[in-house]
Amino acid sequence: MKEKLQSLNIIATVFIIIMLVFICYKLVTQKEAASEGLILYNYSEEDNKPAEKAPLEEATKEEENVPQTFRLYITGAVKSPGVYEIEEGKRIVDLIELAGGALENANLGNINLAAYVEDAKHVKIPVKTEEGAEEIPRDETWYQGEEVSEKDAPVPNNGLININDASLKELTALPGIGNVIGQNIINYRQAKGPFKSIEEIKNVSRIGSSVFDEIKDKITVE
């Protein structure tokens, strides 16, 4: 019995020694690895997943990618004059297409069709007269920002006002023609082309026979 207890004590002592040796080995190994920069934190699968982007960050990025929209007013020798929305980066030629395209009598020679659109601009497409001269609305400013000087204003023909190129100021000098009717004349010739005869001016809104009788001896189309 005594010998059996001694044997058990020896076995227990050996087991304890083995455990102590194993623990010491692990401690020394980890210490060496840490000193060499080899010990890393134990990451779980969740740690290895990329961090999700915040919804606000994604929304901001999407907003930055949305092109800005401009509004421009186009008149003159196009099929459907009016106000159109068009994306930033588009060009004048794209705006003309939105307005239905240019009319046959449109004079595009002095229009920079490749220019980029700008917000809140008024684009005016001129027309050609029968003589091939370009009709320019004298009372308005071109899209490019250039104003027609007074020296370029039409010269009176024997004291007559040429209704095909007269400015708003010149038209309103005629009896019975105010700002509204004068602008109607300009809009009409931009949309329909030059007047073929002075009688055609009666097709303009708010110009009846009585007004025509007052101005017929003061206007010309040549």
C-alpha positions in Angstrom: 0.0 0.0 0.0 2.8 2.3 0.9 4.5 1.6 -2.4 1.3 2.3 -4.3 1.0 5.7 -2.7 4.6 6.5 -3.5 4.0 5.6 -7.2 0.9 7.9 -7.3 2.9 10.7 -5.8 5.6 10.2 -8.4 3.1 10.2 -11.3 1.4 13.4 -9.9 4.8 15.1 -9.5 5.8 14.2 -13.1 2.5 15.5 -14.5 2.8 18.8 -12.6 6.4 19.2 -13.9 5.2 18.5 -17.5 2.4 21.1 -17.2 4.8 23.6 -15.7 7.3 23.0 -18.5 4.5 23.4 -21.1 3.2 26.6 -19.7 6.8 28.0 -19.5 7.3 27.0 -23.1 4.1 28.8 -24.3 5.0 31.9 -22.3 8.5 32.1 -23.8 7.3 31.4 -27.3 4.6 34.2 -27.2 7.1 36.6 -25.7 9.6 36.0 -28.5 6.9 36.3 -31.2 5.7 39.5 -29.7 9.2 41.0 -29.7 9.5 40.1 -33.4 6.1 41.7 -34.2 4.5 38.4 -35.1 1.7 38.5 -32.5 -1.5 39.9 -33.9 -4.8 40.5 -32.3 -7.2 37.6 -32.7 -9.7 38.9 -35.2 -13.1 37.4 -35.6 -14.8 37.2 -39.0 -16.8 40.3 -38.1 -13.5 42.2 -37.6 -12.4 41.1 -41.1 -15.5 42.6 -42.8 -15.0 46.1 -44.3 -16.6 48.9 -42.5 -20.0 49.8 -43.9 -20.3 53.3 -45.3 -22.6 55.6 -43.5 -25.8 56.3 -45.3 -25.2 60.0 -45.2 -21.8 59.6 -46.9 -23.4 57.5 -49.7 -26.2 60.0 -50.2 -23.7 62.8 -50.4 -21.7 61.0 -53.0 -24.8 60.3 -55.1 -25.8 63.9 -55.0 -22.4 64.9 -56.2 -22.8 62.6 -59.2 -26.2 64.1 -60.2 -25.7 66.7 -63.0 -27.0 70.2 -62.4 -30.0 71.3 -64.4 -30.1 74.7 -66.1 -33.1 76.6 -67.5 -32.7 78.7 -70.6 -35.0 80.8 -72.8 -34.7 80.3 -76.5 -36.5 82.4 -79.1 -36.1 83.3 -82.7 -35.8 80.9 -85.7 -36.6 77.7 -83.9 -39.7 75.5 -84.2 -40.8 75.7 -80.5 -39.5 78.8 -78.7 -39.7 78.7 -74.9 -38.0 77.9 -71.6 -36.2 74.5 -71.5 -34.4 72.6 -68.9 -31.1 71.2 -70.0 -28.2 69.5 -68.1 -25.0 71.2 -67.3 -22.3 70.4 -69.9 -24.7 70.5 -72.8 -24.1 72.9 -75.7 -26.2 75.4 -77.6 -26.8 72.9 -80.4 -28.4 70.6 -77.9 -30.7 73.4 -76.7 -31.8 74.1 -80.3 -32.6 70.4 -80.7 -34.8 70.6 -77.6 -36.6 73.5 -79.1 -37.5 71.4 -82.2 -34.6 72.4 -84.3 -33.8 75.5 -86.3 -36.1 76.8 -89.0 -35.1 76.9 -92.6 -34.5 80.6 -92.5 -32.3 80.5 -89.4 -29.0 82.2 -89.7 -26.6 80.1 -87.5 -23.4 81.7 -88.9 -22.8 84.0 -85.9 -24.1 81.6 -83.2 -21.5 79.5 -81.5 -23.3 76.2 -81.6 -20.5 74.5 -79.6 -20.7 76.9 -76.6 -21.7 75.4 -73.3 -25.1 76.4 -71.9 -25.3 78.7 -68.9 -28.1 79.0 -66.5 -30.8 81.7 -66.9 -29.6 82.8 -70.4 -31.7 84.0 -73.3 -30.6 82.4 -76.5 -31.8 84.2 -79.7 -31.6 82.5 -83.0 -31.6 85.2 -85.8 -33.2 84.8 -89.2 -32.2 85.8 -92.7 -33.9 88.4 -94.8 -34.6 88.0 -98.5 -31.4 89.8 -99.2 -29.5 87.3 -97.0 -28.7 89.9 -94.4 -28.9 88.7 -90.8 -31.8 90.1 -88.7 -30.6 91.1 -85.3 -33.0 92.2 -82.5 -31.5 95.6 -81.7 -33.3 96.0 -78.4 -32.0 92.8 -76.9 -28.6 91.4 -75.7 -27.1 88.4 -77.4 -26.5 85.2 -75.5 -22.7 85.8 -75.7 -23.2 89.0 -73.8 -22.5 91.4 -76.7 -24.8 94.4 -77.2 -25.5 95.9 -80.6 -24.1 99.4 -80.7 -26.1 102.4 -81.8 -23.9 102.7 -84.9 -25.2 99.4 -86.1 -28.8 100.4 -85.8 -30.8 100.4 -89.0 -30.7 103.6 -91.0 -34.2 105.0 -91.8 -35.2 104.5 -95.5 -36.5 107.9 -96.6 -37.9 108.4 -93.1 -39.6 105.0 -93.1 -39.2 102.4 -90.4 -38.1 99.0 -91.7 -40.3 96.6 -89.7 -37.9 93.8 -90.5 -35.0 95.1 -88.5 -36.4 98.0 -86.4 -35.7 97.9 -82.7 -38.3 98.1 -80.1 -37.5 101.7 -79.5 -38.0 102.5 -83.2 -41.2 100.5 -83.4 -42.8 102.3 -80.4 -42.1 105.6 -82.2 -44.9 104.7 -84.6 -48.4 105.9 -83.8 -50.5 103.3 -82.0 -47.5 101.0 -81.2 -46.6 100.6 -77.6 -44.1 98.3 -75.9 -46.5 95.3 -76.0 -47.4 95.6 -79.7 -43.8 96.4 -80.6 -42.6 93.3 -78.9 -45.3 91.3 -80.7 -43.9 92.5 -84.0 -40.4 91.4 -83.0 -41.6 88.0 -81.8 -43.6 87.5 -85.0 -40.7 88.2 -87.4 -38.4 86.0 -85.3 -40.9 83.1 -85.5 -42.2 83.6 -89.0 -39.4 85.3 -90.8 -39.2 88.7 -92.3 -42.3 90.5 -93.4 -42.9 90.1 -97.2 -45.2 93.2 -97.3 -46.3 95.9 -95.0 -49.8 94.4 -95.1 -48.5 91.3 -93.4 -48.0 93.3 -90.2 -51.8 93.0 -89.7 -51.2 89.4 -88.8 -49.4 90.5 -85.6 -51.4 90.3 -82.5 -53.3 93.5 -81.5 -52.6 95.2 -84.9 -55.9 95.8 -86.7 -57.0 97.9 -89.6 -57.2 101.1 -87.6 -53.6 100.8 -86.4 -52.4 99.7 -89.8 -54.0 102.8 -91.4 -52.0 105.0 -89.0 -48.6 103.4 -89.7 -48.8 102.2 -93.3 -47.3 105.4 -94.7 -44.5 105.3 -92.1 -43.2 101.7 -92.5 -41.4 99.6 -95.1 -40.1 96.1 -95.5 -37.1 97.1 -97.6 
